[in-house]
């Protein structure tokens, strides 16, 4: 496979037509992570929805492998962390330049973050179509 993927082991919790809810333990990837001492998700269980292509039949409680494209993980990090900070500083410096008021610049920048994350939430349906997990038997 020439597309780089990130994989996790998990347990099937729920099965629907073409989606499977899988519980994964985040700590599997912690051994290679630079920030493992400061991580808040280390050892915590996460439930994700994975896509079932129909190639496999799964049972509740079965151990499976969940895959995610590595480039999409980088895109997710960009949308969740990098882009909001770019917007934050752009709005702050623009408002400061236009009004000569640091207070107004900071307030305007702080207002943009909830708006940005609300828009991200509203478009979650489109994002789910892009960010797909795939599941297969272990």
N, C-alpha and C positions, 0 to 999 in steps of 0.2 A: 504494500500500500504506500503510495508516494505522498499522500496527504498526511501531515503530522497530526496525531490525535492525542488527547489526554484521556486516560481511562481510570475508572474507579470500580472497585468491587462493591456490590450492594445486594440488598434483599428486596424481593418483590413484595409490595404492600397491597396494591390494588391493581386490578386489570379491567380495562374497558375495551371498546372496539379496537382502536389502533393506538391506544396510549396505555402506558404502564407507569404506575407510581412506584419509584424505587427509593429506598432509604440507603444513603451512603454515609460512611464515616469519613469526615474531612481529613483526619490525621494521616491517611495513607501517603499523601504527597509531602508531608511535613519534613521528612528526612532530608530532602534536597533543598528546602526553602531557606533563604537567607534570613528571613524574619521569624523563624519558628519560635523563638523565645518570647516575642511580643504578640504573637497571633492570638486573637480572641476566639477563633473558630476551631482551634486544635482539639481534636477528640470529640467534636460535637457531631451529632447526626443531622443530616439534611435530607429532606424529601424532595425529589425532583420528578418531573414528568418526562418520560422518555418515549420515543416513537418506536412502534413495533411495525416492521416492514411486512409482517405476516409470514416471515421465513421460519419463525420459531413459535412453539407453543409454550407458554409459561404457566407456572402455578404459584399461588400465593405462598410466600416463605422461601421460594427458590433463590439460590445464590446466582447472580448474574454479573456481567460486566457492562458498564455504561461508558460510552465514548462521546467525545466532544472535540470538534476541530480546534486545534491550537490557535489558528488565526482568529477564530471567533472569540476565543477567550481574551485575546489582546484587544479586540474590538469592544468587548464588554467592559474591560478595564478602562478603555478610553472614554466610553460613554458614561461610566459611573464616576470616574475620578478626574481624568485629565480635562475633558471638555468643559465640565462645570467650572473648574478653576480658571480656564481660559476666558469663559464668559464672565465670571466674577470680576477678574482683573480688568478686562476690556471695558465693562460697564463702569467700574469704579474710576478708572483713569479718564474715561470719556466724560463722565459727569463732573469730575473734579476740574478737568480742562474747560468745560463749558460754563461752570458756575463758580469756580474759584472757592468751592466749599468742600473741605474734606468730609465733613459730617454728612452732607447730602450724597457725596460719592459713595461713602461706606454704607449708608442706608439703602441707596439704590442697588448696590451690589448685593447686599444681604437679601433684598426682596427678590432678586433674580433667581437665587438658588431654589426656593420653594416652587417658584413658577416653572423652572427647568425640570425639576423632579416630578412635578404634577404632569407636565407634558409627556415626560418619559412614561409615567404611569398610564396616561390616556392612550398612548401608542403601544402599550404592552402586547396587544394582539398581533400587530405587525412585527414586533420584535420577536415574539414567540415563533413566528414563521421562519425567521432568520436564524435564531439561536436554537438549534435542535439537538437534543441528545438522542443517541441511538443505543439500543440495548441488544445484547446477544448472550447466549448461554455461556457459562464459565467453562 
